[in-house]
Amino acid sequence: MIEKEDIILHTLHEDMGSDAINNVTKDLSASEWDYLFSFSMSHGIFPAFYRKLSDLKIENIPPDIREKCKQLYLSNLHRNMVMENEMFRVLSHLKKNNIPAIPLKGPVMAELLYKDIALRPAPCDMDILVPYEKVRETEKKLEEIDYIPFFESNFNEVEVNLLKRGYNLTLNQDMIDIMYKYRSELNFKKKSKASINIDLHWDFLGKFLNMRINDLWINAKEININKKNILMPSMEDLFFILMLASIAKYDYVPLKYIYDIHKLVITTGRDFNWDKLIEKVRKDKLELVLYFTLCITEDLFKTPFPEKIIEKLKPDFLKEKILKKWLNKDIILNPENKISSSYIWRFLTVNYLYTDNFLDFIKLTCYRIFTPFSEGIELLLEQKAIKKFNKYFKKFIFTKKLVENL
């Protein structure tokens, strides 16, 4: 008997017809249908799943559940339309001011990979990448179109009260420098709409993720999306980003990023440059991450990857056997599994994936347990900087309490 989660995956296969889906769903109860839609929502593939069922005219969905899902689908579409229009407005403003900006994920990716913004879940914010040297200028330009830093927006009413009494709450240069040094993104909120935020990125910081941000800018090119010229990563770089967002996140792997990879391969077909991607992952010692990305995507969605590519990346027998204990379809579909939720999953799997020999594995394990002296000094300096940051906000909170008592 087919597992309930497999019904979703079968439905999303490119060659799946209505007869086959009607056959496997004919005996499902209302609660089982409810579970399928809830599961697809938790993994970010609900819009694509619902749309495919609608296109195939599947007959077995209870009317009340069908209506509820239709409303959720339309609500998601509306949110995506709002976010896409706002994204185009922000990107246009930055472009006018000679600030290159790349949208990451969101409705623009839905247009690019799915050719339909309705088929991807609406984001809670807009992720935009800008060059590091343009970050401060970008902040000012975002303020011109009604965006304020998120940490400031949280205290907005208090700030108004304080300003009336002659207080100045502007961050000093020390605080700004600390933020830039120890973060790779800033968050902004639109003043007039509480539900529209921007995550402004200038890097992808991560101790074990070695993404060369300069390569992404070198390979980026403008493409036409909805009659707008938008700067986008190359398809190979986009695959790389999605790979790190899916297989390389170990606590919970949402199917939406794996399905994005599937759609990317279907959309690009023979135009995709596999040699370029393999060269990139080899530079960064991420062949194993790519190998398991390909294996799991193929297993879940029957993605037509070139067979020779998978063979070229295949690790030795022992390593593949060990990693497949954690990186497999069953654990992705059941993240509460004892193995995947254990510390071993988060620790050893990372070490295995990010090393290509036993000696490097031991080094990485020791590195993660015992911080090197030089980095220990850096951490101490960072703690000192954070104390300075906290001292500022303690003063702010104290002032806030005074105002509330007035």
C-alpha atoms as a printed R data frame, in Angstrom:
    type eleno elety resid chain resno       x      y       z
1   ATOM     1    CA   MET     A     1   0.000  0.000   0.000
2   ATOM     2    CA   ILE     A     2   1.272  3.451  -0.936
3   ATOM     3    CA   GLU     A     3   2.224  5.761   1.972
4   ATOM     4    CA   LYS     A     4   0.180  8.980   2.306
5   ATOM     5    CA   GLU     A     5   3.258 11.198   1.805
6   ATOM     6    CA   ASP     A     6   4.053  9.292  -1.394
7   ATOM     7    CA   ILE     A     7   0.674 10.331  -2.814
8   ATOM     8    CA   ILE     A     8   1.891 13.954  -2.738
9   ATOM     9    CA   LEU     A     9   5.183 13.034  -4.390
10  ATOM    10    CA   HIS     A    10   3.478 10.886  -7.048
11  ATOM    11    CA   THR     A    11   1.084 13.742  -7.831
12  ATOM    12    CA   LEU     A    12   4.018 16.117  -8.401
13  ATOM    13    CA   HIS     A    13   5.822 13.765 -10.782
14  ATOM    14    CA   GLU     A    14   5.907 15.310 -14.250
15  ATOM    15    CA   ASP     A    15   4.380 12.304 -16.033
16  ATOM    16    CA   MET     A    16   1.628 11.456 -13.523
17  ATOM    17    CA   GLY     A    17  -1.903 11.273 -14.986
18  ATOM    18    CA   SER     A    18  -5.341 11.658 -13.422
19  ATOM    19    CA   ASP     A    19  -6.257  7.953 -13.616
20  ATOM    20    CA   ALA     A    20  -3.281  6.941 -11.477
21  ATOM    21    CA   ILE     A    21  -3.949  9.641  -8.828
22  ATOM    22    CA   ASN     A    22  -7.706  8.925  -8.733
23  ATOM    23    CA   ASN     A    23  -6.865  5.266  -8.207
24  ATOM    24    CA   VAL     A    24  -4.542  5.805  -5.208
25  ATOM    25    CA   THR     A    25  -6.823  8.404  -3.566
26  ATOM    26    CA   LYS     A    26 -10.233  6.744  -4.054
27  ATOM    27    CA   ASP     A    27 -10.332  5.269  -0.527
28  ATOM    28    CA   LEU     A    28  -8.922  8.243   1.390
29  ATOM    29    CA   SER     A    29 -11.040  9.578   4.252
30  ATOM    30    CA   ALA     A    30 -11.613 13.280   4.946
31  ATOM    31    CA   SER     A    31  -9.062 13.187   7.784
32  ATOM    32    CA   GLU     A    32  -6.479 11.606   5.453
33  ATOM    33    CA   TRP     A    33  -7.043 14.331   2.854
34  ATOM    34    CA   ASP     A    34  -6.690 16.893   5.625
35  ATOM    35    CA   TYR     A    35  -3.370 15.278   6.607
36  ATOM    36    CA   LEU     A    36  -2.094 15.400   2.995
37  ATOM    37    CA   PHE     A    37  -2.785 19.121   2.676
38  ATOM    38    CA   SER     A    38  -1.377 19.861   6.140
39  ATOM    39    CA   PHE     A    39   1.791 17.905   5.307
40  ATOM    40    CA   SER     A    40   2.192 19.694   1.967
41  ATOM    41    CA   MET     A    41   1.776 23.068   3.712
42  ATOM    42    CA   SER     A    42   4.379 22.237   6.364
43  ATOM    43    CA   HIS     A    43   6.865 21.434   3.580
44  ATOM    44    CA   GLY     A    44   6.025 24.453   1.410
45  ATOM    45    CA   ILE     A    45   4.660 22.488  -1.560
46  ATOM    46    CA   PHE     A    46   0.924 23.011  -0.946
47  ATOM    47    CA   PRO     A    47   0.337 25.426  -3.897
48  ATOM    48    CA   ALA     A    48   1.961 23.072  -6.422
49  ATOM    49    CA   PHE     A    49   0.180 20.016  -4.949
50  ATOM    50    CA   TYR     A    50  -3.263 21.674  -4.902
51  ATOM    51    CA   ARG     A    51  -2.841 23.068  -8.431
52  ATOM    52    CA   LYS     A    52  -1.799 19.684  -9.847
53  ATOM    53    CA   LEU     A    53  -4.841 18.020  -8.242
54  ATOM    54    CA   SER     A    54  -7.058 20.737  -9.755
55  ATOM    55    CA   ASP     A    55  -5.458 20.455 -13.206
56  ATOM    56    CA   LEU     A    56  -5.873 16.665 -13.154
57  ATOM    57    CA   LYS     A    57  -9.518 17.086 -12.011
58  ATOM    58    CA   ILE     A    58  -9.115 14.649  -9.113
59  ATOM    59    CA   GLU     A    59 -12.626 13.664  -8.017
60  ATOM    60    CA   ASN     A    60 -12.113 12.227  -4.544
61  ATOM    61    CA   ILE     A    61 -11.448 15.398  -2.489
62  ATOM    62    CA   PRO     A    62 -14.281 16.133   0.007
63  ATOM    63    CA   PRO     A    63 -16.090 19.377  -1.057
64  ATOM    64    CA   ASP     A    64 -15.483 21.265   2.213
65  ATOM    65    CA   ILE     A    65 -11.731 20.461   2.160
66  ATOM    66    CA   ARG     A    66 -11.542 21.369  -1.537
67  ATOM    67    CA   GLU     A    67 -13.143 24.758  -0.844
68  ATOM    68    CA   LYS     A    68 -10.872 25.459   2.124
69  ATOM    69    CA   CYS     A    69  -7.795 24.608   0.039
70  ATOM    70    CA   LYS     A    70  -9.029 26.769  -2.839
71  ATOM    71    CA   GLN     A    71  -9.261 29.773  -0.500
72  ATOM    72    CA   LEU     A    72  -5.764 29.074   0.881
73  ATOM    73    CA   TYR     A    73  -4.408 28.787  -2.668
74  ATOM    74    CA   LEU     A    74  -5.996 32.108  -3.726
75  ATOM    75    CA   SER     A    75  -4.797 33.807  -0.540
76  ATOM    76    CA   ASN     A    76  -1.246 32.606  -1.271
77  ATOM    77    CA   LEU     A    77  -1.530 33.892  -4.861
78  ATOM    78    CA   HIS     A    78  -2.689 37.306  -3.648
79  ATOM    79    CA   ARG     A    79   0.181 37.540  -1.167
80  ATOM    80    CA   ASN     A    80   2.681 36.561  -3.893
81  ATOM    81    CA   MET     A    81   1.289 39.240  -6.225
82  ATOM    82    CA   VAL     A    82   1.654 41.903  -3.519
83  ATOM    83    CA   MET     A    83   5.195 40.747  -2.719
84  ATOM    84    CA   GLU     A    84   6.207 40.593  -6.402
85  ATOM    85    CA   ASN     A    85   4.976 44.144  -7.085
86  ATOM    86    CA   GLU     A    86   6.794 45.408  -4.009
87  ATOM    87    CA   MET     A    87   9.963 43.526  -4.944
88  ATOM    88    CA   PHE     A    88   9.937 45.110  -8.415
89  ATOM    89    CA   ARG     A    89   9.408 48.549  -6.849
90  ATOM    90    CA   VAL     A    90  12.341 48.108  -4.438
91  ATOM    91    CA   LEU     A    91  14.674 46.676  -7.106
92  ATOM    92    CA   SER     A    92  13.775 49.493  -9.511
93  ATOM    93    CA   HIS     A    93  14.555 52.123  -6.864
94  ATOM    94    CA   LEU     A    94  17.927 50.535  -6.067
95  ATOM    95    CA   LYS     A    95  18.759 50.225  -9.766
96  ATOM    96    CA   LYS     A    96  18.009 53.925 -10.350
97  ATOM    97    CA   ASN     A    97  20.549 54.671  -7.651
98  ATOM    98    CA   ASN     A    98  23.227 52.411  -9.206
99  ATOM    99    CA   ILE     A    99  22.963 49.732  -6.524
100 ATOM   100    CA   PRO     A   100  23.106 46.198  -7.987
101 ATOM   101    CA   ALA     A   101  20.639 43.926  -6.196
102 ATOM   102    CA   ILE     A   102  19.741 40.249  -6.601
103 ATOM   103    CA   PRO     A   103  16.415 38.898  -5.304
104 ATOM   104    CA   LEU     A   104  16.813 35.566  -3.516
105 ATOM   105    CA   LYS     A   105  13.908 33.092  -3.461
106 ATOM   106    CA   GLY     A   106  10.343 34.471  -3.294
107 ATOM   107    CA   PRO     A   107   7.961 35.286  -6.170
108 ATOM   108    CA   VAL     A   108  10.761 36.152  -8.611
109 ATOM   109    CA   MET     A   109  12.103 32.606  -8.238
110 ATOM   110    CA   ALA     A   110   8.550 31.294  -8.731
111 ATOM   111    CA   GLU     A   111   8.359 33.174 -12.052
112 ATOM   112    CA   LEU     A   112  11.774 31.908 -13.080
113 ATOM   113    CA   LEU     A   113  11.363 28.214 -12.202
114 ATOM   114    CA   TYR     A   114   7.605 27.623 -12.223
115 ATOM   115    CA   LYS     A   115   6.518 30.283 -14.762
116 ATOM   116    CA   ASP     A   116   3.657 30.988 -12.339
117 ATOM   117    CA   ILE     A   117   3.909 32.809  -8.987
118 ATOM   118    CA   ALA     A   118   0.873 30.912  -7.682
119 ATOM   119    CA   LEU     A   119   2.856 27.661  -7.478
120 ATOM   120    CA   ARG     A   120   5.302 28.604  -4.716
121 ATOM   121    CA   PRO     A   121   4.440 29.545  -1.101
122 ATOM   122    CA   ALA     A   122   4.387 33.283  -0.485
123 ATOM   123    CA   PRO     A   123   7.409 34.420   1.565
124 ATOM   124    CA   CYS     A   124   7.122 36.235   4.886
125 ATOM   125    CA   ASP     A   125   9.807 38.685   3.713
126 ATOM   126    CA   MET     A   126  11.848 39.688   0.662
127 ATOM   127    CA   ASP     A   127  15.463 38.486   0.572
128 ATOM   128    CA   ILE     A   128  17.729 40.832  -1.383
129 ATOM   129    CA   LEU     A   129  21.492 40.549  -1.873
130 ATOM   130    CA   VAL     A   130  23.644 43.664  -2.399
131 ATOM   131    CA   PRO     A   131  27.445 44.127  -2.495
132 ATOM   132    CA   TYR     A   132  28.988 44.732   0.930
133 ATOM   133    CA   GLU     A   133  30.378 48.129  -0.096
134 ATOM   134    CA   LYS     A   134  26.827 49.259  -1.017
135 ATOM   135    CA   VAL     A   135  25.074 48.220   2.215
136 ATOM   136    CA   ARG     A   136  25.067 51.600   3.955
137 ATOM   137    CA   GLU     A   137  23.955 53.380   0.811
138 ATOM   138    CA   THR     A   138  21.200 50.762   0.367
139 ATOM   139    CA   GLU     A   139  19.947 51.442   3.906
140 ATOM   140    CA   LYS     A   140  19.503 55.124   3.063
141 ATOM   141    CA   LYS     A   141  17.760 54.354  -0.224
142 ATOM   142    CA   LEU     A   142  15.363 51.926   1.491
143 ATOM   143    CA   GLU     A   143  14.474 54.651   3.978
144 ATOM   144    CA   GLU     A   144  13.495 56.854   1.017
145 ATOM   145    CA   ILE     A   145  10.785 54.345   0.065
146 ATOM   146    CA   ASP     A   146   9.300 53.914   3.535
147 ATOM   147    CA   TYR     A   147  11.474 51.146   5.064
148 ATOM   148    CA   ILE     A   148  13.039 51.367   8.505
149 ATOM   149    CA   PRO     A   149  15.455 48.976  10.266
150 ATOM   150    CA   PHE     A   150  13.460 46.254  12.025
151 ATOM   151    CA   PHE     A   151  15.038 46.765  15.456
152 ATOM   152    CA   GLU     A   152  13.942 50.405  15.318
153 ATOM   153    CA   SER     A   153  10.405 49.611  14.163
154 ATOM   154    CA   ASN     A   154   9.848 47.481  17.276
155 ATOM   155    CA   PHE     A   155  10.280 50.587  19.434
156 ATOM   156    CA   ASN     A   156   8.506 53.011  17.136
157 ATOM   157    CA   GLU     A   157   5.810 54.302  19.535
158 ATOM   158    CA   VAL     A   158   8.323 54.681  22.349
159 ATOM   159    CA   GLU     A   159  10.675 56.500  20.016
160 ATOM   160    CA   VAL     A   160   7.959 59.044  19.196
161 ATOM   161    CA   ASN     A   161   7.389 59.713  22.905
162 ATOM   162    CA   LEU     A   162  11.117 60.091  23.540
163 ATOM   163    CA   LEU     A   163  11.659 62.408  20.589
164 ATOM   164    CA   LYS     A   164   8.864 64.650  21.881
165 ATOM   165    CA   ARG     A   165  10.837 64.966  25.105
166 ATOM   166    CA   GLY     A   166  14.112 65.779  23.352
167 ATOM   167    CA   TYR     A   167  15.807 62.327  23.422
168 ATOM   168    CA   ASN     A   168  17.976 61.156  20.531
169 ATOM   169    CA   LEU     A   169  17.764 57.419  19.759
170 ATOM   170    CA   THR     A   170  20.001 57.311  16.674
171 ATOM   171    CA   LEU     A   171  22.522 54.460  16.740
172 ATOM   172    CA   ASN     A   172  26.043 55.751  17.142
173 ATOM   173    CA   GLN     A   173  28.824 54.698  14.775
174 ATOM   174    CA   ASP     A   174  30.187 52.083  17.212
175 ATOM   175    CA   MET     A   175  26.860 50.260  17.219
176 ATOM   176    CA   ILE     A   176  26.598 50.360  13.420
177 ATOM   177    CA   ASP     A   177  30.158 49.023  13.006
178 ATOM   178    CA   ILE     A   178  29.437 46.134  15.403
179 ATOM   179    CA   MET     A   179  26.329 45.190  13.441
180 ATOM   180    CA   TYR     A   180  28.158 45.124  10.122
181 ATOM   181    CA   LYS     A   181  31.084 43.130  11.477
182 ATOM   182    CA   TYR     A   182  29.136 40.334  13.159
183 ATOM   183    CA   ARG     A   183  26.137 39.977  10.879
184 ATOM   184    CA   SER     A   184  25.541 39.114   7.237
185 ATOM   185    CA   GLU     A   185  22.081 40.655   6.957
186 ATOM   186    CA   LEU     A   186  19.895 43.492   8.196
187 ATOM   187    CA   ASN     A   187  16.114 43.435   8.560
188 ATOM   188    CA   PHE     A   188  13.785 46.212   7.438
189 ATOM   189    CA   LYS     A   189  10.082 46.781   7.912
190 ATOM   190    CA   LYS     A   190   7.771 48.852   5.753
191 ATOM   191    CA   LYS     A   191   6.244 51.618   7.866
192 ATOM   192    CA   SER     A   192   2.830 51.557   6.211
193 ATOM   193    CA   LYS     A   193   2.429 47.750   6.017
194 ATOM   194    CA   ALA     A   194   3.361 45.577   8.977
195 ATOM   195    CA   SER     A   195   3.480 42.369   6.928
196 ATOM   196    CA   ILE     A   196   6.113 43.472   4.373
197 ATOM   197    CA   ASN     A   197   9.728 43.087   5.471
198 ATOM   198    CA   ILE     A   198  13.105 42.987   3.727
199 ATOM   199    CA   ASP     A   199  16.069 40.845   4.711
200 ATOM   200    CA   LEU     A   200  19.043 42.673   3.225
201 ATOM   201    CA   HIS     A   201  22.008 40.309   2.702
202 ATOM   202    CA   TRP     A   202  25.587 41.046   1.731
203 ATOM   203    CA   ASP     A   203  27.095 37.624   2.509
204 ATOM   204    CA   PHE     A   204  26.149 34.059   3.453
205 ATOM   205    CA   LEU     A   205  28.084 33.579   6.647
206 ATOM   206    CA   GLY     A   206  28.429 30.051   7.974
207 ATOM   207    CA   LYS     A   207  31.293 28.184   9.561
208 ATOM   208    CA   PHE     A   208  30.934 25.171   7.244
209 ATOM   209    CA   LEU     A   209  29.430 26.773   4.137
210 ATOM   210    CA   ASN     A   210  32.105 28.141   1.874
211 ATOM   211    CA   MET     A   211  30.185 30.111  -0.750
212 ATOM   212    CA   ARG     A   212  32.315 32.511  -2.742
213 ATOM   213    CA   ILE     A   213  30.041 35.537  -2.881
214 ATOM   214    CA   ASN     A   214  32.183 37.247  -5.546
215 ATOM   215    CA   ASP     A   215  31.565 34.348  -7.952
216 ATOM   216    CA   LEU     A   216  27.850 34.919  -7.613
217 ATOM   217    CA   TRP     A   217  28.212 38.573  -8.662
218 ATOM   218    CA   ILE     A   218  30.549 37.724 -11.543
219 ATOM   219    CA   ASN     A   219  28.096 35.148 -12.965
220 ATOM   220    CA   ALA     A   220  24.905 37.179 -12.395
221 ATOM   221    CA   LYS     A   221  23.093 38.557 -15.428
222 ATOM   222    CA   GLU     A   222  19.925 40.505 -16.146
223 ATOM   223    CA   ILE     A   223  16.925 38.526 -17.356
224 ATOM   224    CA   ASN     A   224  13.426 39.663 -18.320
225 ATOM   225    CA   ILE     A   225  10.722 38.710 -15.831
226 ATOM   226    CA   ASN     A   226   7.245 40.164 -16.388
227 ATOM   227    CA   LYS     A   227   8.714 42.881 -18.626
228 ATOM   228    CA   LYS     A   228  11.206 43.875 -15.924
229 ATOM   229    CA   ASN     A   229  14.974 43.461 -16.273
230 ATOM   230    CA   ILE     A   230  16.041 41.736 -13.059
231 ATOM   231    CA   LEU     A   231  19.597 40.828 -12.028
232 ATOM   232    CA   MET     A   232  19.610 37.100 -11.179
233 ATOM   233    CA   PRO     A   233  22.247 34.475 -10.301
234 ATOM   234    CA   SER     A   234  23.244 32.017 -12.995
235 ATOM   235    CA   MET     A   235  21.224 28.795 -12.935
236 ATOM   236    CA   GLU     A   236  24.301 26.938 -11.652
237 ATOM   237    CA   ASP     A   237  24.698 29.408  -8.750
238 ATOM   238    CA   LEU     A   238  20.966 29.230  -8.048
239 ATOM   239    CA   PHE     A   239  21.217 25.428  -7.869
240 ATOM   240    CA   PHE     A   240  24.115 25.855  -5.436
241 ATOM   241    CA   ILE     A   241  22.088 28.224  -3.207
242 ATOM   242    CA   LEU     A   242  19.091 25.857  -3.199
243 ATOM   243    CA   MET     A   243  21.363 22.908  -2.452
244 ATOM   244    CA   LEU     A   244  22.711 24.660   0.651
245 ATOM   245    CA   ALA     A   245  19.188 25.690   1.679
246 ATOM   246    CA   SER     A   246  17.893 22.116   1.511
247 ATOM   247    CA   ILE     A   247  20.277 19.183   1.978
248 ATOM   248    CA   ALA     A   248  22.821 21.215   3.942
249 ATOM   249    CA   LYS     A   249  20.295 22.184   6.648
250 ATOM   250    CA   TYR     A   250  20.120 19.239   8.966
251 ATOM   251    CA   ASP     A   251  17.481 19.899  11.599
252 ATOM   252    CA   TYR     A   252  14.573 19.983   9.132
253 ATOM   253    CA   VAL     A   253  14.702 19.647   5.356
254 ATOM   254    CA   PRO     A   254  11.645 21.324   3.749
255 ATOM   255    CA   LEU     A   255  10.624 19.690   0.493
256 ATOM   256    CA   LYS     A   256  10.042 23.075  -1.188
257 ATOM   257    CA   TYR     A   257  13.764 23.649  -1.829
258 ATOM   258    CA   ILE     A   258  14.222 20.127  -3.167
259 ATOM   259    CA   TYR     A   259  11.197 20.651  -5.410
260 ATOM   260    CA   ASP     A   260  12.707 23.986  -6.534
261 ATOM   261    CA   ILE     A   261  15.803 22.043  -7.625
262 ATOM   262    CA   HIS     A   262  13.588 19.599  -9.509
263 ATOM   263    CA   LYS     A   263  11.806 22.466 -11.313
264 ATOM   264    CA   LEU     A   264  15.125 24.179 -12.074
265 ATOM   265    CA   VAL     A   265  16.389 21.031 -13.836
266 ATOM   266    CA   ILE     A   266  13.100 20.598 -15.718
267 ATOM   267    CA   THR     A   267  13.081 24.283 -16.775
268 ATOM   268    CA   THR     A   268  16.695 24.480 -17.947
269 ATOM   269    CA   GLY     A   269  16.928 21.006 -19.519
270 ATOM   270    CA   ARG     A   270  20.029 20.595 -21.643
271 ATOM   271    CA   ASP     A   271  21.079 24.225 -21.158
272 ATOM   272    CA   PHE     A   272  22.207 23.530 -17.595
273 ATOM   273    CA   ASN     A   273  26.005 23.491 -17.300
274 ATOM   274    CA   TRP     A   274  26.735 20.460 -15.092
275 ATOM   275    CA   ASP     A   275  30.490 20.742 -15.591
276 ATOM   276    CA   LYS     A   276  30.433 24.298 -14.230
277 ATOM   277    CA   LEU     A   277  28.459 23.233 -11.150
278 ATOM   278    CA   ILE     A   278  30.777 20.285 -10.461
279 ATOM   279    CA   GLU     A   279  33.826 22.524 -10.803
280 ATOM   280    CA   LYS     A   280  32.269 24.901  -8.266
281 ATOM   281    CA   VAL     A   281  31.438 22.223  -5.677
282 ATOM   282    CA   ARG     A   282  34.903 20.685  -6.024
283 ATOM   283    CA   LYS     A   283  36.526 24.031  -5.262
284 ATOM   284    CA   ASP     A   284  34.443 24.207  -2.095
285 ATOM   285    CA   LYS     A   285  34.790 20.484  -1.237
286 ATOM   286    CA   LEU     A   286  31.036 20.032  -1.421
287 ATOM   287    CA   GLU     A   287  30.845 17.072  -3.821
288 ATOM   288    CA   LEU     A   288  29.071 14.964  -1.200
289 ATOM   289    CA   VAL     A   289  26.423 17.613  -0.607
290 ATOM   290    CA   LEU     A   290  25.757 17.749  -4.351
291 ATOM   291    CA   TYR     A   291  25.744 13.947  -4.648
292 ATOM   292    CA   PHE     A   292  23.097 13.510  -1.947
293 ATOM   293    CA   THR     A   293  21.100 16.471  -3.293
294 ATOM   294    CA   LEU     A   294  20.896 14.711  -6.652
295 ATOM   295    CA   CYS     A   295  20.102 11.313  -5.122
296 ATOM   296    CA   ILE     A   296  17.345 12.586  -2.818
297 ATOM   297    CA   THR     A   297  15.769 14.866  -5.454
298 ATOM   298    CA   GLU     A   298  15.724 11.989  -7.935
299 ATOM   299    CA   ASP     A   299  14.275  9.630  -5.326
300 ATOM   300    CA   LEU     A   300  11.512 12.058  -4.316
301 ATOM   301    CA   PHE     A   301  10.505 13.603  -7.649
302 ATOM   302    CA   LYS     A   302  12.013 11.310 -10.335
303 ATOM   303    CA   THR     A   303  14.122 14.219 -11.598
304 ATOM   304    CA   PRO     A   304  15.908 13.358 -14.870
305 ATOM   305    CA   PHE     A   305  19.523 14.020 -13.866
306 ATOM   306    CA   PRO     A   306  22.260 12.845 -16.242
307 ATOM   307    CA   GLU     A   307  23.255  9.405 -14.918
308 ATOM   308    CA   LYS     A   308  26.952  9.985 -15.588
309 ATOM   309    CA   ILE     A   309  26.911 13.058 -13.289
310 ATOM   310    CA   ILE     A   310  25.699 11.038 -10.291
311 ATOM   311    CA   GLU     A   311  28.249  8.308 -11.008
312 ATOM   312    CA   LYS     A   312  31.039 10.884 -11.274
313 ATOM   313    CA   LEU     A   313  30.228 12.213  -7.765
314 ATOM   314    CA   LYS     A   314  29.609  8.884  -6.069
315 ATOM   315    CA   PRO     A   315  31.620  8.542  -2.804
316 ATOM   316    CA   ASP     A   316  33.344  5.380  -1.624
317 ATOM   317    CA   PHE     A   317  31.157  2.485  -0.451
318 ATOM   318    CA   LEU     A   318  31.589  2.975   3.315
319 ATOM   319    CA   LYS     A   319  30.956  6.710   3.291
320 ATOM   320    CA   GLU     A   320  27.863  6.367   1.130
321 ATOM   321    CA   LYS     A   321  26.525  3.595   3.368
322 ATOM   322    CA   ILE     A   322  27.013  5.629   6.567
323 ATOM   323    CA   LEU     A   323  25.550  8.859   5.186
324 ATOM   324    CA   LYS     A   324  22.519  7.100   3.728
325 ATOM   325    CA   LYS     A   325  21.568  6.177   7.284
326 ATOM   326    CA   TRP     A   326  20.743  9.866   7.762
327 ATOM   327    CA   LEU     A   327  20.303 11.329   4.297
328 ATOM   328    CA   ASN     A   328  17.389  9.407   2.840
329 ATOM   329    CA   LYS     A   329  13.789  9.857   1.786
330 ATOM   330    CA   ASP     A   330  12.229  8.301   4.904
331 ATOM   331    CA   ILE     A   331  14.001 10.661   7.306
332 ATOM   332    CA   ILE     A   332  13.204 13.737   5.212
333 ATOM   333    CA   LEU     A   333   9.518 12.768   5.204
334 ATOM   334    CA   ASN     A   334   9.589 11.934   8.926
335 ATOM   335    CA   PRO     A   335  11.853 14.533  10.605
336 ATOM   336    CA   GLU     A   336  10.712 13.452  14.076
337 ATOM   337    CA   ASN     A   337  12.612 10.186  13.509
338 ATOM   338    CA   LYS     A   338  14.934  9.482  16.465
339 ATOM   339    CA   ILE     A   339  18.016  9.306  14.264
340 ATOM   340    CA   SER     A   340  17.421 12.555  12.366
341 ATOM   341    CA   SER     A   341  16.497 14.522  15.486
342 ATOM   342    CA   SER     A   342  19.489 13.299  17.460
343 ATOM   343    CA   TYR     A   343  22.739 15.148  18.074
344 ATOM   344    CA   ILE     A   344  24.513 12.600  15.833
345 ATOM   345    CA   TRP     A   345  22.420 13.840  12.906
346 ATOM   346    CA   ARG     A   346  23.459 17.441  13.421
347 ATOM   347    CA   PHE     A   347  27.099 16.753  14.251
348 ATOM   348    CA   LEU     A   348  28.495 13.702  12.471
349 ATOM   349    CA   THR     A   349  26.498 14.191   9.278
350 ATOM   350    CA   VAL     A   350  27.853 17.719   8.928
351 ATOM   351    CA   ASN     A   351  31.382 16.480   9.473
352 ATOM   352    CA   TYR     A   352  31.028 13.654   6.961
353 ATOM   353    CA   LEU     A   353  29.422 15.844   4.323
354 ATOM   354    CA   TYR     A   354  31.979 18.623   4.560
355 ATOM   355    CA   THR     A   355  35.129 16.510   4.447
356 ATOM   356    CA   ASP     A   356  36.500 14.257   1.757
357 ATOM   357    CA   ASN     A   357  38.881 12.081   3.811
358 ATOM   358    CA   PHE     A   358  39.156 10.628   7.317
359 ATOM   359    CA   LEU     A   359  41.943 12.983   8.432
360 ATOM   360    CA   ASP     A   360  39.883 16.051   7.493
361 ATOM   361    CA   PHE     A   361  36.919 14.530   9.315
362 ATOM   362    CA   ILE     A   362  38.998 14.231  12.537
363 ATOM   363    CA   LYS     A   363  40.312 17.779  12.084
364 ATOM   364    CA   LEU     A   364  36.831 19.199  11.583
365 ATOM   365    CA   THR     A   365  35.477 17.267  14.570
366 ATOM   366    CA   CYS     A   366  38.276 18.591  16.803
367 ATOM   367    CA   TYR     A   367  37.832 22.080  15.379
368 ATOM   368    CA   ARG     A   368  34.141 22.050  16.283
369 ATOM   369    CA   ILE     A   369  34.781 20.769  19.802
370 ATOM   370    CA   PHE     A   370  37.926 22.803  20.626
371 ATOM   371    CA   THR     A   371  38.003 26.393  19.379
372 ATOM   372    CA   PRO     A   372  41.480 27.366  18.047
373 ATOM   373    CA   PHE     A   373  43.373 29.912  20.158
374 ATOM   374    CA   SER     A   374  43.322 32.623  17.477
375 ATOM   375    CA   GLU     A   375  39.559 32.294  17.070
376 ATOM   376    CA   GLY     A   376  39.145 32.237  20.841
377 ATOM   377    CA   ILE     A   377  40.730 35.690  20.946
378 ATOM   378    CA   GLU     A   378  38.325 36.818  18.200
379 ATOM   379    CA   LEU     A   379  35.384 35.475  20.198
380 ATOM   380    CA   LEU     A   380  36.540 37.377  23.282
381 ATOM   381    CA   LEU     A   381  36.722 40.562  21.231
382 ATOM   382    CA   GLU     A   382  33.292 39.817  19.830
383 ATOM   383    CA   GLN     A   383  31.899 39.330  23.344
384 ATOM   384    CA   LYS     A   384  33.384 42.673  24.314
385 ATOM   385    CA   ALA     A   385  31.652 44.260  21.338
386 ATOM   386    CA   ILE     A   386  28.348 42.572  22.214
387 ATOM   387    CA   LYS     A   387  28.600 43.852  25.805
388 ATOM   388    CA   LYS     A   388  28.967 47.357  24.395
389 ATOM   389    CA   PHE     A   389  25.893 46.725  22.226
390 ATOM   390    CA   ASN     A   390  23.869 45.392  25.179
391 ATOM   391    CA   LYS     A   391  24.939 48.325  27.343
392 ATOM   392    CA   TYR     A   392  23.410 50.667  24.799
393 ATOM   393    CA   PHE     A   393  20.097 48.767  24.769
394 ATOM   394    CA   LYS     A   394  19.993 48.533  28.581
395 ATOM   395    CA   LYS     A   395  20.105 52.326  28.625
396 ATOM   396    CA   PHE     A   396  17.404 52.391  25.983
397 ATOM   397    CA   ILE     A   397  15.105 50.009  27.878
398 ATOM   398    CA   PHE     A   398  15.633 51.996  31.087
399 ATOM   399    CA   THR     A   399  14.633 55.188  29.251
400 ATOM   400    CA   LYS     A   400  11.632 53.377  27.783
401 ATOM   401    CA   LYS     A   401  10.400 52.449  31.294
402 ATOM   402    CA   LEU     A   402  10.726 56.065  32.381
403 ATOM   403    CA   VAL     A   403   8.593 57.203  29.443
404 ATOM   404    CA   GLU     A   404   5.934 54.565  30.111
405 ATOM   405    CA   ASN     A   405   5.600 55.889  33.645
406 ATOM   406    CA   LEU     A   406   5.090 59.481  32.505
